[in-house]
Amino acid sequence: MTDIIASSFIFAGALFVFIGTLGLLRLPDVFCRGHALTKAMTLGTTFIFGGAMFFFDHQADAIKLFVAMAFQFATIPLSGHILGLVALRKNVPRFKHRDTLDC
Amino acid sequence: MTSPYICSILLNSAAVLLLAAILLTMVRLIKGPTVFDRILSFDGIGVSMIGLLVITSILWNSSQFLDAILVYCIFGFFGTVAFSYYLHLTYELEDSEEGSIND
């Protein structure tokens, strides 16, 4: 039963990563794309690592997965934020209206 | 329906979803109008690869990949930060020739 719940968590995480990728593909702007991708991927990797912790017998493996989860939870929003700051400084063409859209 | 069967179905479909996420991100990596979209896609591919490594280490029952997961997390984050730093050092868009950042 634990295995089924843990693999459901992993499936939910993969679904969130996929939805974030759809946002990256469909949204019109660098900032919108970063918004979609960063938050969905943070939630998705947290789900994936949290589900994968239940599959390993040794405690050291779960600790490694927890360290990776904490690192991803801290650094994916950070890298998205840095990239958004640089894109804002560089005057990237922004989304104004639907008719002037080229993506 | 036994428990390992359902587990295997869920884990394999999660791997397929992550693979589809990598393929959709590749589209944005090739098509992206600015270089920031490409860096964002790079970040997304790294996260999806980390999820695939986690699922592979569960399906093959080996803890050899966990160190690789940690190293991959760190290098993905540092790659994004390094790209952002060197783009931050380039000229502004209105000072340079038209569309030089749009390559």
N, CA and C atoms of all chains as a GROMACS GRO file, in nm:
protein
  618
    1MET      N    1   0.082  -0.120   0.000
    1MET     CA    2   0.000   0.000   0.000
    1MET      C    3   0.086   0.126   0.000
    2THR      N    4   0.194   0.122   0.078
    2THR     CA    5   0.286   0.236   0.081
    2THR      C    6   0.348   0.259  -0.056
    3ASP      N    7   0.380   0.149  -0.125
    3ASP     CA    8   0.439   0.161  -0.258
    3ASP      C    9   0.344   0.230  -0.355
    4ILE      N   10   0.215   0.196  -0.344
    4ILE     CA   11   0.119   0.256  -0.437
    4ILE      C   12   0.105   0.404  -0.410
    5ILE      N   13   0.102   0.442  -0.281
    5ILE     CA   14   0.089   0.585  -0.249
    5ILE      C   15   0.214   0.660  -0.295
    6ALA      N   16   0.333   0.600  -0.272
    6ALA     CA   17   0.456   0.668  -0.311
    6ALA      C   18   0.466   0.682  -0.462
    7SER      N   19   0.427   0.578  -0.537
    7SER     CA   20   0.435   0.592  -0.683
    7SER      C   21   0.327   0.684  -0.736
    8SER      N   22   0.215   0.698  -0.663
    8SER     CA   23   0.117   0.800  -0.703
    8SER      C   24   0.174   0.939  -0.685
    9PHE      N   25   0.253   0.957  -0.576
    9PHE     CA   26   0.320   1.086  -0.558
    9PHE      C   27   0.414   1.114  -0.675
   10ILE      N   28   0.491   1.013  -0.717
   10ILE     CA   29   0.585   1.033  -0.826
   10ILE      C   30   0.512   1.065  -0.956
   11PHE      N   31   0.398   0.996  -0.978
   11PHE     CA   32   0.320   1.024  -1.099
   11PHE      C   33   0.265   1.166  -1.096
   12ALA      N   34   0.219   1.211  -0.977
   12ALA     CA   35   0.168   1.348  -0.967
   12ALA      C   36   0.279   1.450  -0.993
   13GLY      N   37   0.400   1.420  -0.944
   13GLY     CA   38   0.512   1.511  -0.970
   13GLY      C   39   0.545   1.518  -1.117
   14ALA      N   40   0.544   1.402  -1.185
   14ALA     CA   41   0.573   1.402  -1.329
   14ALA      C   42   0.466   1.478  -1.405
   15LEU      N   43   0.340   1.468  -1.356
   15LEU     CA   44   0.231   1.541  -1.421
   15LEU      C   45   0.250   1.692  -1.404
   16PHE      N   46   0.297   1.733  -1.286
   16PHE     CA   47   0.319   1.876  -1.266
   16PHE      C   48   0.433   1.927  -1.353
   17VAL      N   49   0.539   1.847  -1.367
   17VAL     CA   50   0.649   1.887  -1.454
   17VAL      C   51   0.601   1.900  -1.599
   18PHE      N   52   0.515   1.807  -1.642
   18PHE     CA   53   0.462   1.812  -1.777
   18PHE      C   54   0.376   1.936  -1.798
   19ILE      N   55   0.294   1.971  -1.697
   19ILE     CA   56   0.209   2.090  -1.710
   19ILE      C   57   0.293   2.217  -1.716
   20GLY      N   58   0.402   2.221  -1.637
   20GLY     CA   59   0.492   2.335  -1.645
   20GLY      C   60   0.557   2.348  -1.782
   21THR      N   61   0.587   2.232  -1.842
   21THR     CA   62   0.644   2.235  -1.977
   21THR      C   63   0.543   2.286  -2.080
   22LEU      N   64   0.415   2.250  -2.059
   22LEU     CA   65   0.312   2.303  -2.150
   22LEU      C   66   0.304   2.455  -2.138
   23GLY      N   67   0.317   2.506  -2.013
   23GLY     CA   68   0.319   2.651  -1.995
   23GLY      C   69   0.438   2.715  -2.063
   24LEU      N   70   0.553   2.648  -2.055
   24LEU     CA   71   0.672   2.700  -2.125
   24LEU      C   72   0.651   2.705  -2.275
   25LEU      N   73   0.577   2.608  -2.326
   25LEU     CA   74   0.559   2.602  -2.472
   25LEU      C   75   0.454   2.701  -2.520
   26ARG      N   76   0.351   2.730  -2.440
   26ARG     CA   77   0.235   2.802  -2.490
   26ARG      C   78   0.233   2.950  -2.457
   27LEU      N   79   0.296   2.991  -2.347
   27LEU     CA   80   0.280   3.129  -2.301
   27LEU      C   81   0.364   3.224  -2.385
   28PRO      N   82   0.327   3.353  -2.391
   28PRO     CA   83   0.382   3.440  -2.495
   28PRO      C   84   0.512   3.512  -2.460
   29ASP      N   85   0.559   3.508  -2.336
   29ASP     CA   86   0.660   3.603  -2.292
   29ASP      C   87   0.765   3.529  -2.211
   30VAL      N   88   0.882   3.588  -2.197
   30VAL     CA   89   0.986   3.524  -2.114
   30VAL      C   90   0.940   3.517  -1.968
   31PHE      N   91   0.878   3.623  -1.923
   31PHE     CA   92   0.838   3.629  -1.782
   31PHE      C   93   0.723   3.533  -1.754
   32CYS      N   94   0.627   3.527  -1.848
   32CYS     CA   95   0.517   3.431  -1.830
   32CYS      C   96   0.570   3.289  -1.832
   33ARG      N   97   0.664   3.262  -1.922
   33ARG     CA   98   0.720   3.126  -1.930
   33ARG      C   99   0.795   3.089  -1.803
   34GLY      N  100   0.872   3.184  -1.752
   34GLY     CA  101   0.943   3.157  -1.627
   34GLY      C  102   0.849   3.135  -1.511
   35HIS      N  103   0.742   3.213  -1.508
   35HIS     CA  104   0.639   3.198  -1.406
   35HIS      C  105   0.579   3.058  -1.408
   36ALA      N  106   0.541   3.013  -1.528
   36ALA     CA  107   0.478   2.882  -1.539
   36ALA      C  108   0.576   2.771  -1.504
   37LEU      N  109   0.694   2.777  -1.565
   37LEU     CA  110   0.789   2.666  -1.552
   37LEU      C  111   0.841   2.653  -1.410
   38THR      N  112   0.880   2.765  -1.348
   38THR     CA  113   0.951   2.759  -1.221
   38THR      C  114   0.862   2.703  -1.110
   39LYS      N  115   0.740   2.756  -1.099
   39LYS     CA  116   0.658   2.710  -0.987
   39LYS      C  117   0.612   2.568  -1.006
   40ALA      N  118   0.571   2.534  -1.128
   40ALA     CA  119   0.526   2.396  -1.150
   40ALA      C  120   0.639   2.297  -1.131
   41MET      N  121   0.761   2.335  -1.172
   41MET     CA  122   0.872   2.240  -1.158
   41MET      C  123   0.914   2.226  -1.013
   42THR      N  124   0.905   2.333  -0.934
   42THR     CA  125   0.937   2.320  -0.791
   42THR      C  126   0.842   2.221  -0.724
   43LEU      N  127   0.712   2.237  -0.750
   43LEU     CA  128   0.614   2.146  -0.690
   43LEU      C  129   0.636   2.003  -0.740
   44GLY      N  130   0.663   1.989  -0.870
   44GLY     CA  131   0.680   1.856  -0.927
   44GLY      C  132   0.801   1.783  -0.873
   45THR      N  133   0.915   1.852  -0.863
   45THR     CA  134   1.034   1.781  -0.810
   45THR      C  135   1.019   1.752  -0.663
   46THR      N  136   0.948   1.839  -0.588
   46THR     CA  137   0.926   1.807  -0.447
   46THR      C  138   0.841   1.681  -0.433
   47PHE      N  139   0.738   1.669  -0.518
   47PHE     CA  140   0.656   1.547  -0.516
   47PHE      C  141   0.739   1.425  -0.554
   48ILE      N  142   0.823   1.438  -0.658
   48ILE     CA  143   0.899   1.322  -0.705
   48ILE      C  144   0.997   1.274  -0.599
   49PHE      N  145   1.071   1.368  -0.540
   49PHE     CA  146   1.168   1.326  -0.438
   49PHE      C  147   1.099   1.274  -0.313
   50GLY      N  148   0.988   1.339  -0.275
   50GLY     CA  149   0.916   1.291  -0.156
   50GLY      C  150   0.858   1.153  -0.174
   51GLY      N  151   0.814   1.120  -0.296
   51GLY     CA  152   0.766   0.986  -0.319
   51GLY      C  153   0.878   0.885  -0.328
   52ALA      N  154   0.993   0.927  -0.383
   52ALA     CA  155   1.104   0.833  -0.402
   52ALA      C  156   1.172   0.798  -0.271
   53MET      N  157   1.152   0.878  -0.166
   53MET     CA  158   1.215   0.847  -0.037
   53MET      C  159   1.164   0.716   0.022
   54PHE      N  160   1.042   0.676  -0.014
   54PHE     CA  161   0.984   0.557   0.048
   54PHE      C  162   1.035   0.428  -0.015
   55PHE      N  163   1.103   0.437  -0.128
   55PHE     CA  164   1.141   0.316  -0.201
   55PHE      C  165   1.276   0.260  -0.159
   56PHE      N  166   1.354   0.335  -0.081
   56PHE     CA  167   1.489   0.288  -0.049
   56PHE      C  168   1.495   0.239   0.094
   57ASP      N  169   1.568   0.129   0.113
   57ASP     CA  170   1.573   0.066   0.245
   57ASP      C  171   1.666   0.139   0.340
   58HIS      N  172   1.784   0.174   0.289
   58HIS     CA  173   1.882   0.236   0.377
   58HIS      C  174   1.845   0.380   0.405
   59GLN      N  175   1.889   0.425   0.523
   59GLN     CA  176   1.855   0.560   0.563
   59GLN      C  177   1.938   0.663   0.488
   60ALA      N  178   2.061   0.624   0.449
   60ALA     CA  179   2.150   0.719   0.382
   60ALA      C  180   2.094   0.760   0.246
   61ASP      N  181   2.027   0.666   0.178
   61ASP     CA  182   1.970   0.699   0.047
   61ASP      C  183   1.857   0.801   0.062
   62ALA      N  184   1.774   0.781   0.166
   62ALA     CA  185   1.665   0.876   0.188
   62ALA      C  186   1.719   1.013   0.225
   63ILE      N  187   1.832   1.013   0.298
   63ILE     CA  188   1.890   1.143   0.336
   63ILE      C  189   1.946   1.213   0.213
   64LYS      N  190   2.008   1.136   0.123
   64LYS     CA  191   2.058   1.196  -0.001
   64LYS      C  192   1.943   1.256  -0.081
   65LEU      N  193   1.832   1.181  -0.090
   65LEU     CA  194   1.717   1.233  -0.164
   65LEU      C  195   1.661   1.357  -0.097
   66PHE      N  196   1.664   1.359   0.037
   66PHE     CA  197   1.612   1.477   0.106
   66PHE      C  198   1.699   1.599   0.082
   67VAL      N  199   1.832   1.577   0.080
   67VAL     CA  200   1.923   1.689   0.052
   67VAL      C  201   1.901   1.742  -0.089
   68ALA      N  202   1.883   1.649  -0.185
   68ALA     CA  203   1.857   1.692  -0.323
   68ALA      C  204   1.725   1.767  -0.332
   69MET      N  205   1.624   1.721  -0.254
   69MET     CA  206   1.494   1.789  -0.257
   69MET      C  207   1.505   1.929  -0.200
   70ALA      N  208   1.578   1.943  -0.090
   70ALA     CA  209   1.593   2.076  -0.030
   70ALA      C  210   1.669   2.169  -0.124
   71PHE      N  211   1.771   2.113  -0.192
   71PHE     CA  212   1.849   2.196  -0.285
   71PHE      C  213   1.764   2.242  -0.402
   72GLN      N  214   1.686   2.151  -0.458
   72GLN     CA  215   1.598   2.189  -0.569
   72GLN      C  216   1.493   2.289  -0.524
   73PHE      N  217   1.439   2.267  -0.404
   73PHE     CA  218   1.335   2.357  -0.352
   73PHE      C  219   1.390   2.497  -0.332
   74ALA      N  220   1.520   2.507  -0.302
   74ALA     CA  221   1.578   2.640  -0.283
   74ALA      C  222   1.622   2.702  -0.414
   75THR      N  223   1.673   2.621  -0.508
   75THR     CA  224   1.744   2.680  -0.621
   75THR      C  225   1.660   2.698  -0.747
   76ILE      N  226   1.552   2.625  -0.766
   76ILE     CA  227   1.474   2.646  -0.888
   76ILE      C  228   1.406   2.783  -0.889
   77PRO      N  229   1.340   2.827  -0.778
   77PRO     CA  230   1.287   2.964  -0.779
   77PRO      C  231   1.397   3.069  -0.785
   78LEU      N  232   1.513   3.038  -0.727
   78LEU     CA  233   1.624   3.134  -0.727
   78LEU      C  234   1.676   3.156  -0.869
   79SER      N  235   1.692   3.047  -0.944
   79SER     CA  236   1.743   3.063  -1.081
   79SER      C  237   1.640   3.132  -1.170
   80GLY      N  238   1.511   3.102  -1.146
   80GLY     CA  239   1.408   3.173  -1.222
   80GLY      C  240   1.406   3.321  -1.192
   81HIS      N  241   1.429   3.355  -1.066
   81HIS     CA  242   1.432   3.495  -1.026
   81HIS      C  243   1.551   3.569  -1.088
   82ILE      N  244   1.668   3.505  -1.086
   82ILE     CA  245   1.788   3.567  -1.144
   82ILE      C  246   1.768   3.588  -1.294
   83LEU      N  247   1.711   3.486  -1.360
   83LEU     CA  248   1.689   3.497  -1.504
   83LEU      C  249   1.588   3.606  -1.537
   84GLY      N  250   1.482   3.619  -1.453
   84GLY     CA  251   1.385   3.726  -1.474
   84GLY      C  252   1.446   3.863  -1.454
   85LEU      N  253   1.536   3.876  -1.355
   85LEU     CA  254   1.602   4.005  -1.333
   85LEU      C  255   1.688   4.044  -1.452
   86VAL      N  256   1.765   3.948  -1.504
   86VAL     CA  257   1.851   3.979  -1.619
   86VAL      C  258   1.766   4.011  -1.741
   87ALA      N  259   1.655   3.938  -1.761
   87ALA     CA  260   1.567   3.966  -1.875
   87ALA      C  261   1.502   4.102  -1.862
   88LEU      N  262   1.473   4.145  -1.737
   88LEU     CA  263   1.414   4.278  -1.717
   88LEU      C  264   1.516   4.387  -1.747
   89ARG      N  265   1.643   4.363  -1.710
   89ARG     CA  266   1.747   4.462  -1.739
   89ARG      C  267   1.774   4.474  -1.888
   90LYS      N  268   1.760   4.364  -1.961
   90LYS     CA  269   1.798   4.362  -2.102
   90LYS      C  270   1.686   4.407  -2.194
   91ASN      N  271   1.572   4.451  -2.139
   91ASN     CA  272   1.459   4.497  -2.219
   91ASN      C  273   1.414   4.396  -2.324
   92VAL      N  274   1.384   4.278  -2.277
   92VAL     CA  275   1.333   4.174  -2.364
   92VAL      C  276   1.196   4.215  -2.418
   93PRO      N  277   1.164   4.190  -2.545
   93PRO     CA  278   1.031   4.224  -2.596
   93PRO      C  279   0.922   4.156  -2.516
   94ARG      N  280   0.824   4.238  -2.470
   94ARG     CA  281   0.723   4.186  -2.379
   94ARG      C  282   0.589   4.176  -2.448
   95PHE      N  283   0.504   4.099  -2.387
   95PHE     CA  284   0.370   4.072  -2.442
   95PHE      C  285   0.280   4.192  -2.417
   96LYS      N  286   0.233   4.254  -2.525
   96LYS     CA  287   0.142   4.368  -2.510
   96LYS      C  288  -0.002   4.330  -2.546
   97HIS      N  289  -0.019   4.275  -2.666
   97HIS     CA  290  -0.152   4.242  -2.713
   97HIS      C  291  -0.145   4.114  -2.793
   98ARG      N  292  -0.261   4.051  -2.808
   98ARG     CA  293  -0.261   3.921  -2.871
   98ARG      C  294  -0.232   3.930  -3.020
   99ASP      N  295  -0.263   4.045  -3.082
   99ASP     CA  296  -0.243   4.055  -3.226
   99ASP      C  297  -0.097   4.075  -3.263
  100THR      N  298  -0.019   4.129  -3.169
  100THR     CA  299   0.122   4.153  -3.199
  100THR      C  300   0.210   4.042  -3.146
  101LEU      N  301   0.159   3.923  -3.145
  101LEU     CA  302   0.228   3.812  -3.081
  101LEU      C  303   0.314   3.738  -3.182
  102ASP      N  304   0.440   3.719  -3.150
  102ASP     CA  305   0.522   3.629  -3.231
  102ASP      C  306   0.604   3.543  -3.138
  103CYS      N  307   0.567   3.419  -3.126
  103CYS     CA  308   0.644   3.330  -3.041
  103CYS      C  309   0.655   3.193  -3.104
  104MET      N  310  -0.499  -0.774  -0.950
  104MET     CA  311  -0.404  -0.662  -0.960
  104MET      C  312  -0.320  -0.659  -0.832
  105THR      N  313  -0.197  -0.696  -0.847
  105THR     CA  314  -0.110  -0.691  -0.728
  105THR      C  315  -0.045  -0.555  -0.717
  106SER      N  316   0.016  -0.534  -0.601
  106SER     CA  317   0.073  -0.402  -0.573
  106SER      C  318   0.194  -0.366  -0.659
  107PRO      N  319   0.290  -0.460  -0.684
  107PRO     CA  320   0.404  -0.420  -0.770
  107PRO      C  321   0.363  -0.390  -0.913
  108TYR      N  322   0.252  -0.451  -0.958
  108TYR     CA  323   0.206  -0.426  -1.094
  108TYR      C  324   0.159  -0.281  -1.109
  109ILE      N  325   0.077  -0.236  -1.010
  109ILE     CA  326   0.028  -0.098  -1.015
  109ILE      C  327   0.143   0.000  -1.001
  110CYS      N  328   0.239  -0.034  -0.913
  110CYS     CA  329   0.358   0.050  -0.896
  110CYS      C  330   0.434   0.065  -1.026
  111SER      N  331   0.454  -0.047  -1.094
  111SER     CA  332   0.529  -0.045  -1.219
  111SER      C  333   0.457   0.038  -1.324
  112ILE      N  334   0.323   0.025  -1.330
  112ILE     CA  335   0.248   0.104  -1.427
  112ILE      C  336   0.263   0.254  -1.399
  113LEU      N  337   0.248   0.290  -1.270
  113LEU     CA  338   0.255   0.432  -1.235
  113LEU      C  339   0.394   0.489  -1.262
  114LEU      N  340   0.500   0.412  -1.224
  114LEU     CA  341   0.636   0.464  -1.244
  114LEU      C  342   0.669   0.477  -1.391
  115ASN      N  343   0.626   0.378  -1.472
  115ASN     CA  344   0.658   0.386  -1.614
  115ASN      C  345   0.582   0.498  -1.682
  116SER      N  346   0.456   0.521  -1.640
  116SER     CA  347   0.384   0.632  -1.703
  116SER      C  348   0.441   0.766  -1.659
  117ALA      N  349   0.495   0.773  -1.535
  117ALA     CA  350   0.562   0.896  -1.492
  117ALA      C  351   0.687   0.921  -1.576
  118ALA      N  352   0.761   0.812  -1.608
  118ALA     CA  353   0.880   0.826  -1.692
  118ALA      C  354   0.842   0.872  -1.832
  119VAL      N  355   0.730   0.821  -1.883
  119VAL     CA  356   0.685   0.864  -2.017
  119VAL      C  357   0.646   1.011  -2.016
  120LEU      N  358   0.579   1.054  -1.907
  120LEU     CA  359   0.541   1.196  -1.897
  120LEU      C  360   0.665   1.285  -1.892
  121LEU      N  361   0.768   1.241  -1.817
  121LEU     CA  362   0.890   1.323  -1.809
  121LEU      C  363   0.961   1.328  -1.944
  122LEU      N  364   0.957   1.216  -2.016
  122LEU     CA  365   1.020   1.214  -2.149
  122LEU      C  366   0.946   1.306  -2.245
  123ALA      N  367   0.812   1.307  -2.237
  123ALA     CA  368   0.734   1.400  -2.320
  123ALA      C  369   0.762   1.543  -2.281
  124ALA      N  370   0.786   1.567  -2.151
  124ALA     CA  371   0.820   1.702  -2.106
  124ALA      C  372   0.953   1.745  -2.165
  125ILE      N  373   1.051   1.653  -2.170
  125ILE     CA  374   1.181   1.687  -2.230
  125ILE      C  375   1.164   1.718  -2.378
  126LEU      N  376   1.081   1.640  -2.448
  126LEU     CA  377   1.063   1.665  -2.592
  126LEU      C  378   0.996   1.799  -2.616
  127LEU      N  379   0.893   1.834  -2.534
  127LEU     CA  380   0.826   1.962  -2.553
  127LEU      C  381   0.919   2.079  -2.519
  128THR      N  382   1.007   2.057  -2.420
  128THR     CA  383   1.103   2.163  -2.387
  128THR      C  384   1.205   2.182  -2.498
  129MET      N  385   1.238   2.072  -2.567
  129MET     CA  386   1.329   2.081  -2.681
  129MET      C  387   1.273   2.172  -2.791
  130VAL      N  388   1.139   2.169  -2.807
  130VAL     CA  389   1.076   2.257  -2.907
  130VAL      C  390   1.102   2.402  -2.873
  131ARG      N  391   1.083   2.437  -2.744
  131ARG     CA  392   1.109   2.575  -2.703
  131ARG      C  393   1.257   2.608  -2.711
  132LEU      N  394   1.342   2.508  -2.687
  132LEU     CA  395   1.488   2.531  -2.694
  132LEU      C  396   1.530   2.563  -2.836
  133ILE      N  397   1.467   2.502  -2.934
  133ILE     CA  398   1.504   2.530  -3.073
  133ILE      C  399   1.436   2.658  -3.121
  134LYS      N  400   1.308   2.679  -3.082
  134LYS     CA  401   1.228   2.784  -3.141
  134LYS      C  402   1.243   2.918  -3.072
  135GLY      N  403   1.287   2.916  -2.943
  135GLY     CA  404   1.276   3.031  -2.856
  135GLY      C  405   1.323   3.163  -2.914
  136PRO      N  406   1.245   3.270  -2.904
  136PRO     CA  407   1.283   3.396  -2.969
  136PRO      C  408   1.407   3.460  -2.905
  137THR      N  409   1.416   3.459  -2.776
  137THR     CA  410   1.532   3.520  -2.710
  137THR      C  411   1.619   3.411  -2.649
  138VAL      N  412   1.735   3.454  -2.601
  138VAL     CA  413   1.828   3.358  -2.540
  138VAL      C  414   1.780   3.319  -2.401
  139PHE      N  415   1.696   3.402  -2.339
  139PHE     CA  416   1.646   3.369  -2.205
  139PHE      C  417   1.551   3.251  -2.209
  140ASP      N  418   1.474   3.241  -2.316
  140ASP     CA  419   1.389   3.123  -2.332
  140ASP      C  420   1.472   2.996  -2.340
  141ARG      N  421   1.587   3.008  -2.406
  141ARG     CA  422   1.671   2.889  -2.420
  141ARG      C  423   1.733   2.851  -2.286
  142ILE      N  424   1.771   2.951  -2.207
  142ILE     CA  425   1.826   2.918  -2.075
  142ILE      C  426   1.719   2.856  -1.987
  143LEU      N  427   1.597   2.908  -1.996
  143LEU     CA  428   1.485   2.851  -1.920
  143LEU      C  429   1.457   2.707  -1.962
  144SER      N  430   1.465   2.681  -2.092
  144SER     CA  431   1.444   2.544  -2.140
  144SER      C  432   1.554   2.451  -2.092
  145PHE      N  433   1.677   2.504  -2.087
  145PHE     CA  434   1.790   2.427  -2.034
  145PHE      C  435   1.764   2.386  -1.890
  146ASP      N  436   1.714   2.482  -1.810
  146ASP     CA  437   1.681   2.453  -1.671
  146ASP      C  438   1.572   2.346  -1.661
  147GLY      N  439   1.470   2.360  -1.748
  147GLY     CA  440   1.362   2.263  -1.746
  147GLY      C  441   1.407   2.124  -1.786
  148ILE      N  442   1.497   2.116  -1.884
  148ILE     CA  443   1.550   1.985  -1.925
  148ILE      C  444   1.629   1.923  -1.811
  149GLY      N  445   1.706   2.005  -1.739
  149GLY     CA  446   1.780   1.953  -1.624
  149GLY      C  447   1.690   1.895  -1.518
  150VAL      N  448   1.581   1.966  -1.487
  150VAL     CA  449   1.489   1.917  -1.384
  150VAL      C  450   1.420   1.788  -1.428
  151SER      N  451   1.380   1.782  -1.556
  151SER     CA  452   1.317   1.660  -1.604
  151SER      C  453   1.414   1.542  -1.604
  152MET      N  454   1.542   1.571  -1.634
  152MET     CA  455   1.643   1.464  -1.631
  152MET      C  456   1.664   1.414  -1.490
  153ILE      N  457   1.656   1.504  -1.390
  153ILE     CA  458   1.670   1.462  -1.251
  153ILE      C  459   1.553   1.369  -1.212
  154GLY      N  460   1.432   1.406  -1.255
  154GLY     CA  461   1.318   1.318  -1.229
  154GLY      C  462   1.334   1.182  -1.295
  155LEU      N  463   1.386   1.181  -1.418
  155LEU     CA  464   1.408   1.052  -1.486
  155LEU      C  465   1.513   0.968  -1.416
  156LEU      N  466   1.618   1.035  -1.360
  156LEU     CA  467   1.721   0.960  -1.286
  156LEU      C  468   1.662   0.899  -1.160
  157VAL      N  469   1.574   0.973  -1.091
  157VAL     CA  470   1.511   0.919  -0.970
  157VAL      C  471   1.427   0.796  -1.005
  158ILE      N  472   1.348   0.806  -1.112
  158ILE     CA  473   1.262   0.693  -1.150
  158ILE      C  474   1.346   0.574  -1.194
  159THR      N  475   1.458   0.602  -1.265
  159THR     CA  476   1.547   0.492  -1.306
  159THR      C  477   1.608   0.422  -1.185
  160SER      N  478   1.650   0.498  -1.084
  160SER     CA  479   1.711   0.434  -0.968
  160SER      C  480   1.607   0.356  -0.888
  161ILE      N  481   1.480   0.394  -0.895
  161ILE     CA  482   1.377   0.314  -0.828
  161ILE      C  483   1.352   0.186  -0.907
  162LEU      N  484   1.340   0.199  -1.039
  162LEU     CA  485   1.303   0.082  -1.121
  162LEU      C  486   1.415  -0.020  -1.126
  163TRP      N  487   1.540   0.024  -1.120
  163TRP     CA  488   1.652  -0.071  -1.125
  163TRP      C  489   1.701  -0.111  -0.987
  164ASN      N  490   1.636  -0.057  -0.883
  164ASN     CA  491   1.666  -0.094  -0.745
  164ASN      C  492   1.810  -0.070  -0.706
  165SER      N  493   1.869   0.038  -0.754
  165SER     CA  494   2.008   0.065  -0.720
  165SER      C  495   2.020   0.207  -0.668
  166SER      N  496   2.106   0.226  -0.570
  166SER     CA  497   2.126   0.358  -0.512
  166SER      C  498   2.252   0.425  -0.568
  167GLN      N  499   2.299   0.375  -0.683
  167GLN     CA  500   2.421   0.431  -0.742
  167GLN      C  501   2.396   0.567  -0.805
  168PHE      N  502   2.269   0.593  -0.842
  168PHE     CA  503   2.241   0.715  -0.917
  168PHE      C  504   2.219   0.836  -0.827
  169LEU      N  505   2.210   0.813  -0.694
  169LEU     CA  506   2.170   0.923  -0.606
  169LEU      C  507   2.277   1.031  -0.598
  170ASP      N  508   2.404   0.989  -0.597
  170ASP     CA  509   2.512   1.088  -0.601
  170ASP      C  510   2.510   1.166  -0.733
  171ALA      N  511   2.480   1.093  -0.841
  171ALA     CA  512   2.468   1.161  -0.971
  171ALA      C  513   2.354   1.262  -0.969
  172ILE      N  514   2.246   1.230  -0.896
  172ILE     CA  515   2.133   1.324  -0.886
  172ILE      C  516   2.178   1.452  -0.815
  173LEU      N  517   2.253   1.436  -0.704
  173LEU     CA  518   2.301   1.555  -0.632
  173LEU      C  519   2.390   1.641  -0.720
  174VAL      N  520   2.485   1.577  -0.788
  174VAL     CA  521   2.577   1.652  -0.874
  174VAL      C  522   2.503   1.721  -0.987
  175TYR      N  523   2.400   1.653  -1.041
  175TYR     CA  524   2.324   1.710  -1.153
  175TYR      C  525   2.244   1.832  -1.108
  176CYS      N  526   2.190   1.825  -0.983
  176CYS     CA  527   2.119   1.942  -0.928
  176CYS      C  528   2.212   2.062  -0.920
  177ILE      N  529   2.331   2.039  -0.862
  177ILE     CA  530   2.424   2.150  -0.841
  177ILE      C  531   2.471   2.208  -0.973
  178PHE      N  532   2.502   2.122  -1.072
  178PHE     CA  533   2.552   2.174  -1.198
  178PHE      C  534   2.444   2.244  -1.280
  179GLY      N  535   2.319   2.199  -1.269
  179GLY     CA  536   2.212   2.269  -1.338
  179GLY      C  537   2.193   2.409  -1.285
  180PHE      N  538   2.195   2.423  -1.153
  180PHE     CA  539   2.178   2.556  -1.093
  180PHE      C  540   2.296   2.646  -1.128
  181PHE      N  541   2.419   2.592  -1.118
  181PHE     CA  542   2.535   2.676  -1.147
  181PHE      C  543   2.542   2.712  -1.295
  182GLY      N  544   2.496   2.624  -1.382
  182GLY     CA  545   2.492   2.657  -1.523
  182GLY      C  546   2.398   2.774  -1.551
  183THR      N  547   2.280   2.772  -1.487
  183THR     CA  548   2.185   2.882  -1.508
  183THR      C  549   2.241   3.013  -1.454
  184VAL      N  550   2.302   3.006  -1.335
  184VAL     CA  551   2.356   3.129  -1.276
  184VAL      C  552   2.472   3.182  -1.359
  185ALA      N  553   2.554   3.094  -1.414
  185ALA     CA  554   2.668   3.138  -1.496
  185ALA      C  555   2.620   3.202  -1.625
  186PHE      N  556   2.518   3.142  -1.690
  186PHE     CA  557   2.462   3.203  -1.811
  186PHE      C  558   2.404   3.341  -1.781
  187SER      N  559   2.332   3.352  -1.669
  187SER     CA  560   2.273   3.481  -1.633
  187SER      C  561   2.380   3.584  -1.605
  188TYR      N  562   2.488   3.542  -1.539
  188TYR     CA  563   2.595   3.635  -1.507
  188TYR      C  564   2.662   3.688  -1.634
  189TYR      N  565   2.692   3.599  -1.729
  189TYR     CA  566   2.761   3.646  -1.848
  189TYR      C  567   2.670   3.723  -1.942
  190LEU      N  568   2.537   3.697  -1.935
  190LEU     CA  569   2.445   3.782  -2.011
  190LEU      C  570   2.431   3.918  -1.947
  191HIS      N  571   2.443   3.920  -1.815
  191HIS     CA  572   2.435   4.047  -1.743
  191HIS      C  573   2.552   4.139  -1.779
  192LEU      N  574   2.666   4.080  -1.820
  192LEU     CA  575   2.782   4.160  -1.854
  192LEU      C  576   2.780   4.210  -1.998
  193THR      N  577   2.686   4.165  -2.080
  193THR     CA  578   2.684   4.209  -2.220
  193THR      C  579   2.619   4.346  -2.231
  194TYR      N  580   2.620   4.402  -2.354
  194TYR     CA  581   2.564   4.534  -2.376
  194TYR      C  582   2.412   4.531  -2.365
  195GLU      N  583   2.355   4.650  -2.343
  195GLU     CA  584   2.209   4.661  -2.342
  195GLU      C  585   2.156   4.642  -2.483
  196LEU      N  586   2.026   4.613  -2.491
  196LEU     CA  587   1.969   4.580  -2.622
  196LEU      C  588   1.955   4.705  -2.708
  197GLU      N  589   1.921   4.821  -2.646
  197GLU     CA  590   1.902   4.940  -2.729
  197GLU      C  591   2.036   5.001  -2.769
  198ASP      N  592   2.146   4.966  -2.700
  198ASP     CA  593   2.275   5.021  -2.737
  198ASP      C  594   2.339   4.946  -2.853
  199SER      N  595   2.310   4.818  -2.863
  199SER     CA  596   2.376   4.738  -2.965
  199SER      C  597   2.295   4.740  -3.094
  200GLU      N  598   2.334   4.656  -3.189
  200GLU     CA  599   2.259   4.649  -3.313
  200GLU      C  600   2.124   4.584  -3.289
  201GLU      N  601   2.036   4.604  -3.385
  201GLU     CA  602   1.898   4.557  -3.367
  201GLU      C  603   1.892   4.406  -3.358
  202GLY      N  604   1.840   4.357  -3.249
  202GLY     CA  605   1.813   4.215  -3.235
  202GLY      C  606   1.935   4.130  -3.215
  203SER      N  607   2.038   4.183  -3.153
  203SER     CA  608   2.157   4.101  -3.136
  203SER      C  609   2.137   3.998  -3.026
  204ILE      N  610   2.039   4.023  -2.935
  204ILE     CA  611   2.015   3.925  -2.830
  204ILE      C  612   1.911   3.823  -2.875
  205ASN      N  613   1.853   3.847  -2.993
  205ASN     CA  614   1.747   3.759  -3.039
  205ASN      C  615   1.799   3.641  -3.118
  206ASP      N  616   1.921   3.603  -3.100
  206ASP     CA  617   1.973   3.490  -3.177
  206ASP      C  618   1.942   3.359  -3.108
   0.00000   0.00000   0.00000
